[in-house]
Amino acid sequence: MQWLLRALALLSLGLGFLGMFLPVLPTTPFILLAAWAATRSSPRLLAWLENHWLFGTTLRNWHRGGVVSRKAKWAATWTMSASAVVLLLTVGKLWAAAAAIACMATVLVWLWQRPETFTPPP
C-alpha cells in the first residue's frame, strides 16, 4: 500500500507541475493530494513539499485550518476566468464548455468562502 500511495503522490505532484503551465489543469488540488499521499508514504517527499518555496506556505496554511490567502484566491479566479474564455473559444460543444465553467464557478464559490487567516480555537 505504501508504494501505491507514493506513486499517487508522485503522479499528483507531476500533474500539479503540469497544471502550472496548462490553463485547464488545476495545480493546487494535485499538490494537496500529493501532500496527503506523501503523509502516508514518504516523510522525505512531504518534508520537501512543505519546505518548497512555492508550495510550502500554501500547504502549511491549508493544514492550519484550510486557510487560503487572498492572493491565491485571486490567482485562481483569474486563471479559471482565462480557462473559461479558452474553453468557450476552442470547445466545439457549448454544453461541454458550460459544464466545465459551472464546475469552475462552483469551486470558486467554495474557495472564496475559505478563511484567509488562521484563527486559533477559543
C-alpha positions in Angstrom: 0.0 0.0 0.0 2.9 2.4 0.8 4.2 2.0 -2.8 0.8 2.8 -4.2 0.5 5.9 -2.1 4.0 7.0 -3.0 3.2 6.5 -6.7 0.0 8.5 -6.2 2.0 11.3 -4.5 4.5 11.4 -7.4 1.8 11.3 -10.1 -0.2 14.1 -8.3 3.0 16.1 -8.0 3.7 15.7 -11.7 0.1 16.7 -12.6 0.4 19.7 -10.3 3.5 20.9 -12.0 1.8 20.4 -15.4 -1.1 22.5 -14.1 1.2 25.4 -13.6 1.6 25.6 -17.4 -1.7 24.2 -18.7 -4.6 26.6 -18.2 -7.4 23.9 -17.8 -5.4 21.7 -15.4 -5.5 22.8 -11.7 -2.4 22.9 -9.6 -3.4 23.2 -6.0 -5.7 20.1 -5.7 -3.0 17.9 -7.1 -0.4 19.4 -4.7 -2.8 18.8 -1.8 -3.4 15.2 -3.0 0.4 14.7 -3.3 0.9 16.0 0.3 -1.9 13.7 1.6 -0.4 10.7 -0.1 3.1 11.7 1.0 2.0 12.0 4.6 1.1 8.3 4.5 4.0 7.0 2.4 7.1 9.3 2.2 8.1 11.6 5.0 11.0 12.8 2.8 8.7 13.9 0.0 6.3 15.5 2.5 9.2 17.5 4.0 10.3 18.6 0.5 6.7 19.7 -0.3 6.3 21.6 3.0 9.6 23.4 2.6 9.2 24.1 -1.2 9.5 27.8 -2.0 6.2 27.8 -4.0 4.0 25.2 -2.4 5.2 25.2 1.3 3.3 28.2 2.5 0.1 27.0 0.8 0.4 23.6 2.3 1.2 24.8 5.8 -1.8 27.3 5.7 -4.1 24.5 4.5 -3.0 22.2 7.3 -3.7 25.0 9.8 -7.4 25.2 9.2 -8.0 25.3 5.5 -6.6 28.8 5.1 -6.3 30.2 1.6 -4.7 33.5 1.0 -6.5 36.3 -0.8 -3.6 36.3 -3.3 -4.2 32.6 -4.0 -7.9 33.2 -4.4 -7.4 36.0 -6.9 -4.8 33.9 -8.8 -7.4 31.0 -9.0 -10.1 33.4 -10.1 -8.1 34.9 -12.9 -6.7 31.5 -14.0 -10.2 30.0 -14.1 -11.6 33.0 -15.9 -8.9 32.7 -18.6 -9.6 28.9 -18.8 -13.3 29.7 -19.3 -12.5 32.0 -22.2 -10.2 29.4 -23.8 -12.9 26.8 -23.4 -15.6 29.0 -25.0 -13.3 29.7 -27.9 -12.0 26.2 -28.5 -14.5 23.6 -27.4 -17.0 22.8 -30.2 -19.8 21.7 -27.9 -21.2 24.6 -25.9 -22.7 22.2 -23.3 -19.2 20.8 -22.5 -17.7 24.2 -22.1 -20.7 25.3 -20.0 -20.3 22.2 -17.7 -16.6 22.9 -17.2 -17.3 26.5 -16.5 -20.1 25.6 -14.0 -17.6 23.3 -12.2 -15.0 26.1 -12.0 -17.6 28.6 -10.7 -18.7 26.1 -8.0 -15.0 25.7 -6.9 -14.6 29.5 -6.9 -17.7 30.0 -4.7 -16.3 27.4 -2.3 -12.8 28.8 -2.4 -13.9 32.4 -1.6 -15.6 31.0 1.5 -12.3 29.6 2.9 -10.7 31.7 5.7 -7.8 34.0 4.7 -6.1 34.0 8.1 -5.7 31.4 10.8 -7.8 32.0 13.9 -7.0 29.6 16.8 -10.0 28.0 18.5 -11.0 29.6 21.8 
